[in-house]
């Protein structure tokens, strides 16, 4: 197979796709373990960003929540179905628009905020141990630019 990129000479372990994918899987497992150990096994790592958005603002339409969470509306639908099943969120009719639903935290979802935020912080401290703030800022900036590049290609 002919390769035309600057990545042609990389080993699998040096390929950015491999590294980002593996890092994501390791981080997801760490969050799952942290929440399970704290007795919050119903909080899935995929829920974190949605919960975070709802802790900042309740009663939002699904499209607004999807934008906040950086997810496609089709992905958000399934995620909200599972979060509703796990009694973390509920959908209510929008009094200003009969066709729309707004998403709210349940009492249980709201009550978990302090514990979840503490667990997120503790887990991130462990995951980024030995990485200084400058390195983390650069890493975050690079990954945000990758996401912007992907959006520019219609991904």
The 8 nearest C-alpha neighbors of each residue, nearest first, counted from 0:
[[1, 2, 3, 7, 4, 8, 6, 9],
 [0, 2, 3, 7, 4, 8, 6, 5],
 [3, 1, 7, 4, 0, 6, 5, 8],
 [4, 2, 1, 7, 5, 6, 0, 8],
 [5, 3, 6, 7, 2, 8, 1, 9],
 [4, 6, 7, 3, 8, 9, 2, 14],
 [5, 7, 4, 9, 8, 14, 3, 2],
 [8, 6, 4, 5, 2, 9, 3, 10],
 [9, 7, 6, 10, 5, 4, 2, 14],
 [10, 8, 6, 13, 7, 14, 11, 12],
 [9, 11, 13, 12, 14, 8, 7, 6],
 [10, 12, 14, 13, 9, 17, 18, 15],
 [11, 13, 10, 14, 17, 18, 9, 15],
 [14, 12, 10, 11, 9, 15, 18, 17],
 [13, 15, 11, 17, 16, 12, 9, 18],
 [16, 14, 18, 17, 19, 13, 12, 20],
 [17, 15, 19, 14, 18, 20, 21, 13],
 [16, 18, 20, 14, 15, 19, 21, 12],
 [17, 19, 15, 21, 20, 16, 22, 14],
 [20, 18, 22, 16, 21, 17, 15, 23],
 [21, 19, 23, 17, 22, 18, 16, 24],
 [20, 22, 24, 18, 23, 19, 17, 25],
 [23, 21, 19, 25, 24, 20, 18, 26],
 [24, 22, 26, 20, 21, 25, 27, 19],
 [23, 25, 27, 21, 22, 26, 28, 20],
 [26, 24, 22, 28, 27, 23, 21, 29],
 [25, 27, 29, 23, 28, 24, 22, 30],
 [26, 28, 24, 30, 29, 25, 44, 23],
 [27, 29, 31, 25, 26, 30, 32, 24],
 [30, 28, 26, 32, 27, 31, 33, 25],
 [31, 29, 33, 27, 32, 28, 44, 34],
 [30, 32, 28, 34, 29, 33, 44, 35],
 [31, 33, 35, 29, 30, 34, 36, 28],
 [34, 32, 30, 36, 31, 35, 29, 37],
 [33, 35, 39, 37, 31, 36, 32, 40],
 [34, 36, 40, 32, 38, 39, 37, 33],
 [35, 37, 33, 38, 34, 32, 39, 40],
 [38, 36, 34, 35, 39, 33, 40, 118],
 [37, 39, 35, 36, 40, 34, 41, 33],
 [40, 38, 34, 35, 41, 37, 42, 36],
 [39, 41, 35, 42, 34, 38, 43, 31],
 [40, 42, 39, 43, 85, 35, 34, 38],
 [43, 41, 40, 39, 46, 44, 34, 47],
 [42, 44, 46, 45, 41, 31, 47, 40],
 [43, 45, 46, 47, 27, 31, 30, 42],
 [46, 44, 43, 47, 48, 49, 78, 42],
 [47, 45, 43, 44, 49, 48, 50, 42],
 [48, 46, 50, 44, 49, 45, 51, 43],
 [47, 49, 51, 50, 68, 46, 52, 45],
 [50, 48, 52, 51, 46, 47, 68, 53],
 [49, 51, 53, 47, 52, 48, 54, 46],
 [50, 52, 48, 54, 49, 53, 47, 55],
 [53, 51, 49, 55, 50, 54, 48, 67],
 [54, 52, 56, 50, 57, 55, 51, 49],
 [55, 53, 51, 52, 56, 50, 57, 109],
 [54, 56, 53, 52, 51, 57, 50, 49],
 [57, 55, 53, 54, 52, 58, 59, 103],
 [58, 56, 53, 103, 59, 54, 102, 104],
 [57, 59, 103, 102, 101, 56, 60, 53],
 [60, 58, 101, 102, 57, 64, 63, 61],
 [59, 61, 101, 63, 62, 100, 102, 64],
 [60, 62, 64, 63, 65, 59, 101, 102],
 [63, 61, 65, 64, 60, 72, 66, 59],
 [64, 62, 66, 60, 65, 61, 67, 59],
 [63, 65, 61, 67, 66, 62, 68, 59],
 [64, 66, 70, 62, 68, 63, 67, 72],
 [67, 65, 69, 63, 64, 68, 62, 70],
 [66, 68, 64, 65, 69, 63, 52, 70],
 [69, 67, 65, 66, 70, 48, 49, 64],
 [70, 68, 66, 67, 65, 71, 64, 48],
 [71, 69, 65, 68, 66, 75, 74, 72],
 [70, 72, 74, 73, 65, 75, 69, 66],
 [73, 71, 75, 74, 65, 62, 76, 70],
 [74, 72, 76, 75, 71, 77, 70, 78],
 [75, 73, 71, 72, 76, 77, 78, 70],
 [74, 76, 72, 78, 73, 77, 79, 65],
 [77, 75, 79, 73, 74, 78, 80, 72],
 [78, 76, 80, 79, 75, 74, 81, 73],
 [77, 79, 75, 81, 80, 76, 82, 74],
 [80, 78, 82, 76, 81, 77, 83, 75],
 [81, 79, 77, 83, 78, 82, 84, 76],
 [82, 80, 84, 78, 79, 83, 85, 77],
 [83, 81, 79, 85, 87, 84, 80, 88],
 [82, 84, 86, 88, 80, 85, 81, 89],
 [85, 83, 81, 86, 82, 80, 87, 79],
 [84, 86, 82, 83, 87, 81, 41, 88],
 [87, 85, 83, 84, 88, 82, 105, 107],
 [86, 88, 108, 105, 82, 85, 83, 104],
 [89, 87, 104, 105, 83, 103, 86, 82],
 [90, 88, 103, 83, 102, 105, 104, 91],
 [89, 91, 102, 101, 100, 103, 92, 88],
 [92, 90, 101, 100, 93, 102, 89, 103],
 [91, 93, 100, 94, 101, 99, 97, 90],
 [92, 94, 100, 96, 95, 99, 101, 97],
 [93, 95, 96, 92, 97, 99, 91, 100],
 [96, 94, 93, 97, 99, 92, 98, 100],
 [97, 95, 93, 98, 99, 94, 92, 100],
 [98, 96, 99, 93, 94, 92, 95, 100],
 [99, 97, 96, 100, 93, 92, 95, 94],
 [100, 98, 96, 93, 97, 92, 101, 60],
 [99, 101, 92, 93, 91, 90, 60, 102],
 [100, 102, 60, 59, 58, 91, 90, 93],
 [101, 103, 90, 58, 59, 89, 60, 91],
 [104, 102, 58, 57, 89, 88, 90, 105],
 [105, 103, 88, 108, 109, 87, 89, 106],
 [104, 106, 88, 108, 107, 87, 109, 89],
 [105, 107, 109, 108, 110, 104, 87, 88],
 [106, 108, 110, 105, 109, 87, 111, 86],
 [109, 107, 87, 105, 104, 106, 111, 110],
 [108, 110, 106, 111, 107, 112, 104, 105],
 [109, 111, 107, 108, 112, 106, 113, 114],
 [112, 110, 109, 114, 108, 113, 115, 107],
 [111, 113, 115, 114, 110, 109, 116, 54],
 [114, 112, 116, 115, 111, 117, 110, 118],
 [113, 115, 117, 111, 116, 112, 118, 110],
 [116, 114, 118, 112, 117, 113, 111, 119],
 [115, 117, 119, 113, 118, 114, 112, 120],
 [116, 118, 114, 120, 115, 119, 121, 113],
 [119, 117, 115, 121, 120, 116, 122, 114],
 [120, 118, 116, 122, 117, 121, 115, 123],
 [119, 121, 117, 123, 118, 122, 116, 124],
 [122, 120, 118, 124, 123, 119, 117, 125],
 [123, 121, 125, 119, 124, 120, 118, 126],
 [122, 124, 126, 120, 125, 121, 127, 119],
 [125, 123, 121, 122, 127, 126, 128, 120],
 [124, 126, 122, 128, 123, 127, 121, 120],
 [127, 125, 123, 124, 128, 122, 26, 29],
 [128, 126, 124, 130, 125, 123, 129, 135],
 [127, 129, 125, 130, 126, 124, 131, 123],
 [128, 130, 127, 131, 126, 125, 124, 132],
 [131, 129, 127, 128, 134, 135, 132, 133],
 [130, 132, 134, 133, 129, 135, 128, 127],
 [131, 133, 135, 134, 136, 130, 137, 127],
 [134, 132, 136, 135, 131, 137, 130, 138],
 [135, 133, 137, 131, 136, 132, 138, 130],
 [134, 136, 138, 132, 133, 137, 139, 131],
 [135, 137, 133, 139, 134, 138, 132, 140],
 [138, 136, 140, 134, 135, 139, 141, 133],
 [139, 137, 135, 141, 140, 136, 134, 142],
 [138, 140, 136, 142, 137, 141, 135, 143],
 [141, 139, 137, 143, 138, 142, 136, 144],
 [140, 142, 144, 138, 143, 139, 137, 145],
 [141, 143, 145, 139, 144, 140, 138, 146],
 [144, 142, 146, 140, 145, 141, 139, 147],
 [143, 145, 147, 141, 146, 142, 148, 140],
 [146, 144, 142, 148, 143, 147, 149, 141],
 [145, 147, 149, 143, 144, 148, 150, 142],
 [148, 146, 144, 150, 149, 145, 151, 143],
 [149, 147, 151, 145, 146, 150, 144, 152],
 [148, 150, 146, 152, 154, 151, 147, 145],
 [151, 149, 147, 153, 154, 152, 148, 146],
 [152, 150, 148, 149, 153, 147, 154, 146],
 [153, 151, 149, 150, 154, 148, 147, 146],
 [152, 154, 150, 151, 149, 148, 147, 146],
 [153, 150, 149, 152, 151, 148, 146, 147]]
